[in-house]
Amino acid sequence: MSVYEKMQKTTEDRDVGAFMSLMHKDFVMVSHQDGSTNNKDDLGEMVSYMFSSDDFMEREHRCLFENDKVMVTHSFMDFPDGTTEAVLTFNALKGGKVIRMETGATLLEK
């Protein structure tokens, strides 16, 4: 099963532990929308919050490219705060885990 397939399964199941097990111990996330940088613990808190909300939904998710070094995905995400974004994500992979995630998001009008 590819990293993409594993991430999709854990997201569909809203399994925070399984999702976080796909992140490398040296994980870093960069959001180009607001310029923030987060570590693995920060991501865990964010994922836990999103997965616990019935208002979080990921739609039309697709993998644009994946090999053993990188994965690029795109989706539409509905967030608990009521916003919707188109999200392009670049993931650097190391040892079958995500070591770096960079996201670019566009806020969509409803």
Kinemage of the C-alpha trace (Angstrom):
@kinemage 1
@onewidth
@group {chain A} dominant
@subgroup {mainchain}
@vectorlist {calphas} color= white
{ca met a 1} P 0.000 0.000 0.000
{ca ser a 2} L 1.417 3.416 -0.954
{ca val a 3} L 1.915 6.240 1.557
{ca tyr a 4} L -0.950 8.063 -0.178
{ca glu a 5} L -3.294 5.090 0.252
{ca lys a 6} L -2.314 4.757 3.908
{ca met a 7} L -2.921 8.468 4.534
{ca gln a 8} L -6.310 8.295 2.837
{ca lys a 9} L -7.326 5.257 4.889
{ca thr a 10} L -6.322 6.869 8.187
{ca thr a 11} L -8.146 10.084 7.223
{ca glu a 12} L -11.320 8.207 6.243
{ca asp a 13} L -11.137 6.259 9.528
{ca arg a 14} L -10.258 9.457 11.457
{ca asp a 15} L -7.504 7.475 13.147
{ca val a 16} L -5.113 10.065 14.581
{ca gly a 17} L -2.589 7.496 15.843
{ca ala a 18} L -2.363 5.693 12.511
{ca phe a 19} L -2.122 9.011 10.631
{ca met a 20} L 0.664 10.253 12.892
{ca ser a 21} L 2.543 6.951 12.539
{ca leu a 22} L 3.038 7.928 8.880
{ca met a 23} L 4.997 11.031 9.947
{ca his a 24} L 8.778 10.780 10.381
{ca lys a 25} L 10.173 11.599 13.853
{ca asp a 26} L 11.881 14.688 12.338
{ca phe a 27} L 8.690 15.851 10.582
{ca val a 28} L 8.268 19.540 9.661
{ca met a 29} L 5.194 21.178 8.105
{ca val a 30} L 5.372 24.498 6.246
{ca ser a 31} L 2.184 26.387 5.405
{ca his a 32} L 2.749 28.795 2.535
{ca gln a 33} L -0.660 30.375 3.132
{ca asp a 34} L 0.416 31.984 6.408
{ca gly a 35} L 4.158 31.258 6.527
{ca ser a 36} L 3.928 29.101 9.655
{ca thr a 37} L 6.146 26.120 10.450
{ca asn a 38} L 4.971 23.255 12.670
{ca asn a 39} L 6.574 20.117 14.090
{ca lys a 40} L 5.119 16.632 14.520
{ca asp a 41} L 3.522 17.443 17.893
{ca asp a 42} L 1.846 20.541 16.419
{ca leu a 43} L 0.501 18.465 13.539
{ca gly a 44} L -0.817 15.851 15.970
{ca glu a 45} L -2.836 18.496 17.819
{ca met a 46} L -4.197 19.887 14.541
{ca val a 47} L -5.128 16.455 13.160
{ca ser a 48} L -6.746 15.443 16.450
{ca tyr a 49} L -8.901 18.592 16.392
{ca met a 50} L -9.908 18.138 12.748
{ca phe a 51} L -10.624 14.392 13.003
{ca ser a 52} L -12.797 14.939 16.088
{ca ser a 53} L -15.048 17.409 14.244
{ca asp a 54} L -18.002 16.333 12.122
{ca asp a 55} L -17.435 19.566 10.165
{ca phe a 56} L -14.030 18.448 8.843
{ca met a 57} L -14.247 16.870 5.415
{ca glu a 58} L -11.725 16.220 2.673
{ca arg a 59} L -13.275 16.049 -0.790
{ca glu a 60} L -12.098 15.171 -4.287
{ca his a 61} L -8.719 14.124 -2.933
{ca arg a 62} L -6.255 12.865 -5.503
{ca cys a 63} L -2.616 11.958 -5.710
{ca leu a 64} L -0.931 13.849 -8.532
{ca phe a 65} L 2.412 12.070 -8.149
{ca glu a 66} L 4.104 9.632 -5.774
{ca asn a 67} L 7.373 7.742 -5.701
{ca asp a 68} L 9.653 6.686 -2.831
{ca lys a 69} L 10.944 10.260 -2.341
{ca val a 70} L 7.959 12.590 -2.887
{ca met a 71} L 4.170 12.702 -2.977
{ca val a 72} L 2.044 15.564 -4.334
{ca thr a 73} L -1.685 15.729 -3.596
{ca his a 74} L -4.642 18.064 -4.118
{ca ser a 75} L -7.994 18.232 -2.363
{ca phe a 76} L -10.799 20.468 -1.191
{ca met a 77} L -11.042 20.696 2.581
{ca asp a 78} L -13.957 21.840 4.712
{ca phe a 79} L -12.711 22.916 8.155
{ca pro a 80} L -14.456 23.053 11.544
{ca asp a 81} L -14.369 26.873 11.460
{ca gly a 82} L -16.666 26.822 8.401
{ca thr a 83} L -14.034 27.701 5.793
{ca thr a 84} L -13.280 25.726 2.635
{ca glu a 85} L -9.871 25.636 0.963
{ca ala a 86} L -8.319 24.118 -2.131
{ca val a 87} L -5.097 22.553 -0.809
{ca leu a 88} L -2.017 21.501 -2.776
{ca thr a 89} L 0.419 19.477 -0.659
{ca phe a 90} L 4.020 18.500 -1.352
{ca asn a 91} L 5.340 15.706 0.877
{ca ala a 92} L 9.012 14.735 1.068
{ca leu a 93} L 9.267 11.049 2.012
{ca lys a 94} L 12.007 9.257 3.933
{ca gly a 95} L 11.839 5.581 4.807
{ca gly a 96} L 8.170 5.371 3.823
{ca lys a 97} L 7.177 8.267 6.090
{ca val a 98} L 6.486 11.960 5.532
{ca ile a 99} L 9.460 13.997 6.755
{ca arg a 100} L 8.413 17.360 5.285
{ca met a 101} L 4.979 18.608 4.269
{ca glu a 102} L 4.474 21.907 2.465
{ca thr a 103} L 0.981 23.169 1.788
{ca gly a 104} L -0.385 25.904 -0.406
{ca ala a 105} L -4.037 26.719 0.150
{ca thr a 106} L -6.581 28.975 -1.493
{ca leu a 107} L -9.582 30.079 0.540
{ca leu a 108} L -12.751 29.433 -1.464
{ca glu a 109} L -15.874 31.561 -1.302
{ca lys a 110} L -19.053 29.686 -0.470
